[in-house]
């Protein structure tokens, strides 16, 4: 049998074309020839199209001498001339009644809402008198005011008359928040947002129906990469539940069998004695006996859910194995964490990273120093010695919004103001005087953001945002890293908490309640606020997977990613993120292009450094999704163009309507529709001498 007989015809055809192309591009001396047809326009895919993609273009009918699809409108304002579009578009032509005065009112509300986000999240309402020129040289001091927000003064300003960094007050925030709730609840904005979201739904369905095969072909032509080899980040994972149940049980068994005589409690009990006192031995070390996996008992029950963190429902076990502040100084917790980190570092199964959460409660001033020492300590025990820093993980600090709970239970005399000072005081001290607080100063270099968990109230969010904003402005002037604010929101509770996070945050965790408020959902779409959704977690706690809005949000074009939340409780495999993708793909009928797009979104949302994002997304990723390198993201340019074009068109529509240009839009659409209809008629009758009769022919 000849070698070619065993090779599928499409692959054989591709190989032969590749060889022919290779020969054509080299002369008899072996030197590469210049080919004018290979020159690219400066604003197009000049460095990302390999032979496989060129051949693919030929296969789908695009001539090899054409410029590749432009990633944006070129500087000269003219789109490149092509013999055919890179994919099929289907625009909506608006007619009488499709644009009303109510729509114009809604568009004005949307602009007002987006201005509020700019005031807070973008920082238009924040005033900073420091800059990179004087920030490093100025000697500053901080003072916590009675308003709960830190103030920065020049050290020579003894009377504290000139606060160098100011943010909008709580009163201003409450007023703006109430206004956002008001406009989001208005009938005009709800109707308009619902209509636009429905059209985005339809547009995606039409796109995948018409262009699905073209996307598949384009993706298969991205040689040298696939979903498993593209980067994906678990943006939302709590460290205490980062290990799988299997990993945790095996770890505890190993410690009981090999370190049973280690003293693990303040009263001198050994690990073996702790188990014996509870009537437990190594035979009890099974996943079922541990009772950590979520089940029906945790649905809508946070009390039962929290108890799952404690093996055998024993709080003492949780403190020994899953806490940093215990008799063994968190050694077991560190060793278990290193096992989880090693899986990401070794790339078992696929390429992934994580953003794990460390907890700071604000109940004690020393919490930051204690946590810093735990993270930075050179642990010499366990299978993976070293500190808790990893090339494949970036730390976030989560602040449980539990002050009211602690206060009601009488746990200490810490006031809300005290809690804020405990949370942020050490951070300002480490920023202003790093030589006096070296451990905390070093830890802050490895933290990329703050999360806020539990009660999803809006006022606590303001205080966290305000102090983070002041801290960021101060650190930026000193050339230090800054922190994103990425809290939990929209998982449970009042839907309008999502209005506060829209104003304040770069992205949020969960957000599934957005399907209950279309106005906010449309705003999150327009500003591409990140949503890190955890369908398996939602399935056990608040929303069964069949009613999870994730596929709806994704199809409409919101910036959604998949995350694991708590693998210890919700996942069966050691690779929780891959399990999350697998379940989502099967449950929501997602294509390989879909899950690659979701993986790309996770990198965008993450706090990994710019040079790493360039490595994973492409050097021009900041310019937009069409500038991502599809050979790195595995997302075909066809999909990126579809998303970018529709987002741009939505913004254009809102701006035109808000400026009272609705009638002009209708006139231009009428003209465009007429041109399209006449083009169909001309092509039909000019190219056929004998046109058969068909129904309603006179409509053309």
N, C-alpha and C positions, 0 to 999 in steps of 0.2 A: 504494500500500500504506500502511495506517495505521501510525503509529509503533509502536503496541503489537503489531502483527503480527510484528515482527522480534525481540521480546523474549521469552525463554523464560518459560513460564507461572509457575514458582516465583518468579523475580525480579520479574515484573510484579505478582504477588500481594503480595510483600513491599513493593514500592514503594507500592502502593495503601494497604496497611495503615499504612505509615509516614506517608503524607499524611493519612490519616484520624485517626491518633493526634495528629498535629501540630495539626490543626484543633480536635480535642476539647479540647486543653489550653490553648487561647487563646480569650478572649471576643471580642466584635465590635470592641472597641477595640484589640485586638492585645496586651493585657496577659495574662500567664500566670495561669491560674486555679489556686487551691489545690485539690488533690485528695487527699482523705483516704486513698484507696486507694493513693496513691503513697508514703505514709509508711513508713519502714522501721524495724525494730527496731534498737536501737543496736549489737547484736553481730552484725548480718548485713551482707549486701552493700549498704551504704547509699550508696556513692559510686562503684560500679564497673559499674553496669548501665545500658547505653545503650539507645536505642530498638531497635537490632538484637537485643539480647539479650532485651528484653521481647517483641518480636514472635516471637522463636524460642520463648520459653516458651509463647506462644499456639499456635504451630504444633505443638508436641509435647504439647499438651493441658493445659498449666498455665494457669489463669486469671490474667489480668493483675492482679486485685486481691489475689492471694496474696502473702504475704511471700516473698522469694527464699530459697533454701536457706541455712540458718544455717551459718556458717563454724566455729562451735564452740558448745558448750552455753551458752545465755544465762546471765547472772548470777543470774536468778531460779530457775535449775535446770530450767526447763521448755522443752523443744524447741517451736518454733512449730507450731501446727496447720496442716496442709496437706491439700488434697484428694487429693494423690498424692505419693509419694516422688519426689525429683528424679532418682533412678535406681534400678535394681533391685538389691537385696541378696539374697544367698543364704548364710545362715549355716549352720554345721555344728552339728548337735545331737549332743552327746556322750552315749554310753550305756555300759553295763556293759563293763568291760575297756579303755575308751579312756583312762582315767586310772588309773595304777597307782602303787604305792609307789616304783617305779623312776623314774617321771616326777617325783615329788615330790623325790627325791634329785637328779635332774638340775636341777630348778628352783633348788634350794639352791646347786648348783654355779654356775649362771648368776649368781645374786646375788653369790656370792663373787667371781666373775670381774669383774663390773661394779664391785664395790667396789675391786678392784685398779686398774681404769682411773681411778676417781675419785681414788685415792691419788696417781697419777702425772700423768695428763693433766689432770684437773680441778684438781689441786693440793692435795687434802686432806692430803697428807703433806708439803707444803712449809710451812715456818714463816718468816714475814717480820715483823720488828719495825719495819720502816719503813712509812710510809703517805704519802698525798698531803699530809698536814699537815706532817710533818717531813722527808719525802724531799727536798724542794727546798732546805730550809734546812740540813739536816745535811751536814757535810763528811765524806765517806766516802773510804776507800781500799780497794783490792782487793789480795788476795794469792792466788797460785795455790798451793794446798796440795799436799802429796805424794800426795793421793788423786786428783789430776787434775781437781778441781772448784774453781772460783773461790770465794773467801770474801770477804765484805764486812764491814769494820770501821769504826767511828767513828774519825775521825782522831785523837781524843784517847785512844783505846784503844791505848796504846803496846805493851802486853804481849799484845795480840791474844787477849783472853780471851772476847770476846762476838761470835761470828759472827752478823751481823744477818739473814742469809738462809741457811737450811739446807734441804737436800733429802735424801730417803732415800739411804742409802749404797749403794755398789755391792753389798755383801754382802746388804743388804735387798732390792735389786732382783733379784739372782740367786735368792734364796730365793723371792720372789714369782713370778718368771718360771717357775721350776721347778714351783711349785704350779699355775700356770695351765696349763702343759703337761700336768701330771698330770690335772687335772680335765677338760681338753679331750679327753684321750685315753681317758677312762673310757668304758666301754660304755654306762652309763646316759645320759651327756650326748650321746654320739654318736647313740644311737638316738632320743632325744627330739628333738635338733636336726634329724636327718634327717626325722623325721615332720613337724615343724613346717614345714620348708622345702618338703617335698612338698605340704603343704596350701596354702602360699602360692603355689606353682606352679599348683595346681588353681584356687585362688581367682582368680588373674589370668586364667587361660584362661576361666573361667566369666564373669568380669566383661566381658572383651572380646567374648565370644560374645553375651551378653545386651545389653550396653550400648554395643557398638561403634558402632552407627548413631546412638545418642543422643549419644555423644562427637563423632562427625563433625558432626552437626547443630549441636551447641553450639559447636564450633570454627569452623564456617562463619559462625556468628552473631557472632563476635568481629571486628567490622568495623574496618578501619583498621590491621590488623596481620596478619602471617603469619610463618612460620618464618624467612624471610630478614631480617625487620625486628626480630626479637627478639634480644636479646643472647646471645651464646655465647662462652665463654672457653676458649682453648687452655691448659689448666692445666699442661701438661707439655711443654715444648719446650726443647731445649738450643741455646743461642745459636750455637755453632760449626756447627750443622747446621740453622739456622732458615731459611736461604734454600733455594729449590728448586734442583735441579741446573741447570735452564735459566737461572735468575737468576744463579747462580754462574758458569757458563760465559760468559754475556754480559758479566758484570762483569769477569772476567779478560781477555777479549778486548779490551774497551774500554781497560783499563789498559795492556795490551801495545802496542796501536796508538797510544795517545795519551800514555802516560807511560813509554815504553820506556827512556828515559834516566834515570829516577829511580833513585838509589842505594837499594837495598833490603836489603843485607846489611852486617854489621859489617866485612867485609873489602873493602868498596868496590865490589862488583858491582852493576851496574844490572839492572833487571828483564829487559831484552832479553838481557843477557849470561847471566843465570841460565837463561833458556829455551834460548839457543844452546848453552850448555855441556851441557845435557841432550838436545841434538839435537831441540829442539822449536821450532816456529814457529806462526803464527796458523792454519795449516791443521790443526794438531793440536787446536785448541780446539773439540772436539765433546763431547757428553755421553758418548758411548761411549769416546772416548779418555781422558777424565778418569777414568773408571772409579770413580765415586763411588756410583752406584746399587747398592743391595743386590741380591744374587742368591743362587743356591743355595749358593755357597761360604761364606756367613756363617752358615748354619743350624747352631746349637749350637757356633759357632766365634767367640768374642769376639775372638780375635787377628786373624782376617780382617776382622771387623766394624770394629775400631778402625783398621785400615789404610785403610779406605774413606774416612776423613776426609782423607786425604792425596791430592790430585790426582796422577795418574800414579804413585801409590805413592811419592811423594817427600815426605819429612818437611819438607824445606826449603820446599816450596810451601805446606804447611799453616802453617808459621810465618810466612810472608810475608803470607798472606791471612786466616788464621783465628786469629791470636794478637794479644794486646794488648802483649806484652813482646817487641818486635822493634826493628830499627833505625829503622823509620818510626813507632815508638810506637803501633802498632795503627791507623794511619790507614785503611788499606784495609779492615780489619775493621769499623771504625766506619762507613765509607761504605756498605758492604754491609748492615750492620745497619739503617741508616737507610732503605734501600730496602724492607726487610722491614717495618719499623714503619709506613712510609708507606701500605702496602696496608691495614693495619688502620685507620689514621687516616682514610683516604679512603673507607672503607666500600665498596670495590669488590666487588660481588657480593652481599654480605650484611653484617650488623652483627656485628662480632667484636672480641675483645680477646685478649691473650696474657699469659703469665707466663713469661718467658724466664729461663734459668739462666746465671749467671756463675760461673766456677770460682775457688775459693780452695783451695790445696793444703795450706797450713800448713807448707811446707818453708822459707819465709823470712818474717821479721818484716815486711818492707816490702810484701808482696803487697797488703794492704788499701789502703795509700796509693797504690800504683801503679794499682790498679783504680779507686779513687775519682777520680783525675785523669783516667783514660780516659773514665769515664762522664760526668763533669761538664764536661769540656773543650768549649769552643765551637768545634767543628770548622767551618772555613770552606771546606772543599772538598767535592766531590761534588754530587749533585743536590739533597740536602736538608741544608743546613748547620744547625749548632746542636749542642746537647749530646745525650746519649743517653737523655734522659727523654722519655716519651711519655704522652699522655692515655689511650692504649689499651694500655699495657703496664705491668706491675708486675714488678720484679726479684726473683728468688730467688737465693740463693747456694748452689751445689752444692759439697759437700765430697767429693771422691773418696776412698773408703776404700782408699787405696793405700799406706799407711805400711809395711805388711809387705813389699810389692813393692819399694818404694824401699830399705828396710832390707836386704833380701836381696841386692839388686843392688849394695849398697855406695855408693849415691848420697848422699854426705854422712854426717854423724854425728848427724843429727837423731833424738832419742829420741821415743818416743810422748808423753812429757810435754812435750817441746819443741814438738811439733806442736800439741798442745792450746793451749799458751801463744801460739804464733804465730797460731792461729785466733782465739782469744778475747781475748787481751791487748789488742790495738788497739781492740776493741769496748768493753771496759770503760773504757779510757782516754778514748775519744771520748765515752762517756756521762758519765763523771765530770768530765772536763776538756775540754769541747768547744772552748773558746777556744784550747787548745793543739793541737787536732787538727781543724781546721775542715773539711777535705776529707772525712775519714772520717765525722765527725759529720753532715755534709750527706748523704752517700751513704746512711747508715743510715735517713734519713727516707723513702727511696724503695725500701727493701727490705721485703718483706712476709713472707719466710719463708726457711727453710733446707731444702735437699734433701741427701740423702746417696746417693751412687751407687757402683756396682761391688759389691764383696764385701758380701753382705747379712748380716753377722754382727751378733749382738745386743749384745755388749759395747761395741763402738764406738758403737752407738746410744745406750747409756746415757750415755756421756761427753758426747756431743753434746747429748742432751736435758737433762742436769743443768746444763750451763753455759748453755744457752739459757734454761732456766727461771730461773736466778739472774739472768741479764741482763734477762729480761723483768720480773721483780719490781722490779728496780732502776729500769728505765726507766719502768715504770708509775707509780712514786712520784714521778717527775720530770715526769710529764705527756707522756712521749715515746711514740712508736709502739712496738709489740711485734712479735714474730716467731712465725709458726707453724712447726711442725716437720713437714715433709711429705716423708719420704724414699722412695726406691725400696724396694720389698719385694714378695715374692710373684711375681717375674718368673722367678726361677730359684733354685736352692739349696734349703736345708732349709725345708720348709713351716712349721715352727714359728717361723721368724723373724717370721712374721705374728703370733705371740703377743706378741712384744716390741713391735711397732708398734701393736698393739691397746692395750697399756698406755700407750704414750708419745705417740701422734701424733693430730693432728686429721684427717689424711687421708694417703693413700699414692699412689704412682705404680705402676701395673700391678695387682698383686694377683690375677693370674689363677690362682695356685696355691691360692686359697681353695676351688676346687672339689674339692680333694683332702682338705680338712679341714672337715667339716660343722659341727663345734662352733664353730670360729672364724668360719665363714661366718655362722652364726646370731647370734653376738655382734656381728659387724660390722653385721648388719642391725639388731639391737635398738638399737645406739648410733649408727646411721647414719654410721659412719666412711666418709669419702669415698674412692672409688676412681677414679683417673684412668687409664682403660684405653686402650691404643693397639693395636687389632687389626691394623693393617697392619704395625706394627713387630713385634708378636708373630708374625705370619705368616712373616716372614723369619728371625726369630731362634730362637723357642722353641716356638710353638704355631700350627699351621696354622689358617687362619681357620675352616674347617669344624668344628674341635674347640674353638674359643675359647669360654670359658664366659660371655662378656659377655651374650648374650641371656638365659641362665639367671639370672644375677645380677640383671639388670634386671627381669625378670618377677617375681622373688621380692620385689623392692622394695628392694634394696640401693641405696645412694647412689652410683650410677655416672655417670661422664661420659666423653666421648670426647676424646682428645688425640692429638697428632701425633708426639711424641717427637723424631724426626729427619727433617724433610721432605727435607733434602738427599739422604738415602739411600733413603727409602721412598716418596716421592710423585712423581707425574708432572706435576701441575699447579702453577701458581703459588699457588693457594689450597688449601693442604694440609688445613686444617680442614674446609672444605666437601667436599673429596674424602673425608675420613675419614667424615663423616656420610653421604655418598652411598653409599660402599661398605658401610657398616654397615646402612643402610636396605635395600639390595638383598640383602645376604648373610644378614641376620638377620630379614628379613620384618617390618620395623618400620613402624608407621603414622606419620602426621604428628603425631598426639598423642604417640606414643612419642618421636620425636626432639625434639619441643618440650620434653618432660619432661626428657630428657637434657641439652638446652641449659640449661634452668633449673637443673639440678643443678650444672652447671659454674660458674654464677654464685655459687651457694651455697658451693661449695668454694673459690672464688677469694679472694685477699687484697685485692681492690679495696675502696675505702673505703665506709663505711656509707651516705653520701649517694648514692653511685653505685648501690649495691645497691637502695636505695629507688627510684631512678629506673628501674632495670631490672626489679625484682621487685614493687614496691609498698611503700607506706610501712609496712605492718605485717608485712613478710616474716619478721621475727624470731619472730613468734608461731607460725609453722608454715606448711606448704605450702598449707593451705586459706585462709590470709590473703594469699597472693600475689595480685596483680592479674592476672587472666587476660587482660586486654587488653594487658598488658605481656609476659607470659610465653607467651601463646598456648596455655596448658595449661588445658583446660576444668575448671571446678570439680568436675565429676563425677569426673575422674581424681584430682584432689587429695584429694577426700573419700574415695575408695576407698583410696588409699595411707594417709591419716591414720587412718582407722577401723581398718584391719587392723593397723597398727603399735600403736595404742592397745590393741587386743584382745590382741595377742601379749604386750605388757607386763603387761596385766591377768591373763592366764592364768598367766604365770610367777610373778607375785607371789602369786596365790591358791594355787598349788600349793606354793610355797616355804613358805607359812604353814600348810600342812596343811589347806587348804579344798577339796581335791579332791572329797570326797563331797558337800559343799554345792553345788559346781558341777554335779555330776551330777544332784542333786535338782532344781535350778532348771532345768536343761536338759530334764529329763524333763517338768516342768510346762509349760515353754515349747513343747516339741514337741507335747504333748497339746492345748494351746490352738490351735496352728497347724493340727493335724489336724482338730480340731472346727470351726474356722473354715471350712475347705474344705468339710466336710460340710454345715454350716449354709447356706453360700452356695448350694451345689448344690441342696439339697432345699427350701430356702425360696423359691427363685426359679424353680423349675420344677415344674409340676404333674405332668408325665409324664417322669420320669427314666428313660432307657433303661438296660437292664442292661449291665454291663461287667465284665470279669474282676476278681476280687478286690474286688468292691464292698464286701464286709463288713469290709474292713480300715479303712474310714473311720469 
